[in-house]
Amino acid sequence: MTIGIYKITNIKNNKIYIGSSKNTEIRFKEHLYLLENNSHHSTKLQNSYNKTKNKLVFKFEIIEETTEDILKEGNNIT
């Protein structure tokens, strides 16, 4: 289980989605499930996926590993 900040890159157009999670491995699977079922909360990411319907076009990477406390602090920034 990796806690951290991650990015999803469309390798065809180099557009990115940034997120954070207490369990990035499970979160990546959730993103793919939502994209494949046309129900992702990010309409831009969903539209990008719908154009290709190919999960191999998307690269999942962990940008930075961190702790749960640091993630919580970041969520409280206004």
C-alpha positions as CSV (number, residue, x, y, z in Angstrom):
1,M,0.0,0.0,0.0
2,T,1.5,3.3,-1.1
3,I,0.2,6.6,0.3
4,G,0.9,9.5,-2.0
5,I,0.3,11.9,-4.9
6,Y,0.0,10.3,-8.3
7,K,-0.6,11.3,-11.9
8,I,-2.3,9.7,-14.9
9,T,-0.9,10.7,-18.2
10,N,-2.5,10.3,-21.6
11,I,0.7,9.4,-23.6
12,K,-0.9,10.4,-26.9
13,N,-1.5,14.0,-26.0
14,N,0.6,14.4,-22.7
15,K,-2.4,15.7,-20.8
16,I,-2.3,14.8,-17.1
17,Y,-4.6,14.2,-14.1
18,I,-3.2,14.7,-10.6
19,G,-4.7,13.0,-7.5
20,S,-3.8,11.7,-4.1
21,S,-4.7,8.6,-2.2
22,K,-4.1,6.6,1.0
23,N,-3.8,3.6,-1.3
24,T,-2.6,4.5,-4.8
25,E,-2.7,0.9,-6.1
26,I,-6.4,0.5,-5.3
27,R,-7.1,4.1,-6.5
28,F,-5.6,3.3,-9.9
29,K,-7.9,0.3,-10.3
30,E,-10.9,2.5,-9.3
31,H,-10.0,5.1,-11.9
32,L,-9.8,2.4,-14.6
33,Y,-13.1,0.8,-13.5
34,L,-14.9,4.2,-13.6
35,L,-13.4,5.1,-17.0
36,E,-14.3,1.7,-18.5
37,N,-17.9,2.2,-17.2
38,N,-18.1,5.8,-18.4
39,S,-18.7,7.1,-14.9
40,H,-15.5,9.0,-13.9
41,H,-16.0,12.2,-12.0
42,S,-13.5,14.0,-14.2
43,T,-15.3,14.8,-17.4
44,K,-12.0,15.7,-19.1
45,L,-10.3,12.4,-18.2
46,Q,-13.5,10.5,-19.2
47,N,-13.7,12.3,-22.5
48,S,-10.0,11.5,-23.1
49,Y,-10.6,7.9,-22.3
50,N,-13.7,7.7,-24.5
51,K,-11.7,8.9,-27.5
52,T,-9.4,5.9,-27.4
53,K,-11.2,3.2,-25.3
54,N,-7.7,1.9,-24.7
55,K,-6.3,1.8,-21.1
56,L,-2.8,1.3,-22.5
57,V,-2.8,5.0,-23.6
58,F,-2.8,6.0,-19.9
59,K,0.3,5.8,-17.8
60,F,-0.1,5.7,-14.0
61,E,2.7,7.0,-11.9
62,I,3.3,7.9,-8.2
63,I,4.8,11.3,-8.1
64,E,5.6,11.4,-4.4
65,E,5.1,8.9,-1.5
66,T,4.0,10.6,1.7
67,T,2.1,9.9,4.9
68,E,-1.6,10.1,5.6
69,D,-1.1,13.1,7.9
70,I,0.5,15.1,5.1
71,L,-2.3,14.2,2.7
72,K,-4.9,15.4,5.3
73,E,-2.9,18.7,5.7
74,G,-3.0,19.3,2.0
75,N,-6.7,18.8,1.8
76,N,-7.2,21.6,4.4
77,I,-5.4,24.2,2.3
78,T,-7.8,26.9,1.1
